[in-house]
Amino acid sequence: MHLNPKHTEAFRAVIESGSFEQAAVRLHLTSPAISQRVRALESLLGNALVVRSRPARATRTGQLLMRYLRRAQLLETDLATDLATEHDAPLTLVLALNADSVGTWFFPALSTMLIREKVLLDLTVEDQDHTYTLLETGLAIGCISTEPKPMRGCLAERLGVMTYWLVAAEDFRLRWFPDGVTREAARNAPLLAHTHKDTLQSSFLEQKLGLPEGAYPCHYIPGAQSHFNAIRHGLGYGLVPALLLDAQTCKMAVLAPADPVQVALYWHTWKVQSPRMEHISQHIISAAQKMLE
């Protein structure tokens, strides 16, 4: 079976952009031309590859094809780099990382290696419970996730544990929690979550106080540093990585000193990797393990 590069290019453009129209703009073609190429690929493989929704998304077979195409692209890039006379060709890594890793240990631990290896990053920052899906659908070649079990054809390596503390600015604590974090006080005090997918904060309140999501006011502010800055300036309270607290000079009130939250993280990538990607994966694993244990 021979995959036509023009057909696979059209398919990838549809999934990555989310529509046939945007894929046509990207490839300087018409929408009917994109649709025709995708249908030809579907006919060759004998399966539907795209769910014609808004946004367009890959079917199960389409996800398998996306994973294959990502891996093939990485291997081709690696080969081109190895053959380059000056060895200057950069390698683009499409990764799905959780915001707290990006905001704490990832760059301090890995920037030297990324510069030395001439790596260009294409990062998708997602909640750690959802990054796994991006690897599964072929939209990333590696991810950091809370899922310990590798999917078929992939490897999962434990990175360590992120420890979180429930904190607030001192003025916020005096206003909302003068008698500690009680159920009644938490009903009214504004919580700070990263996104609507962030279940770390809501799970804590449900487990410790029996408060279901929606039983209290909540801000949604994505990004580890932005989230922490909002807490530091008194907008609300929330769980903050210990690594981020350690790096700050300001004093924060720890609201639940007996209840740290610990989240185990895992690095997922494909079993079949180019030598260069395998080398980079090992750097990510060893650097994370030093920072997180």
Disulfide bonds with the S-S distance in Angstrom:
none
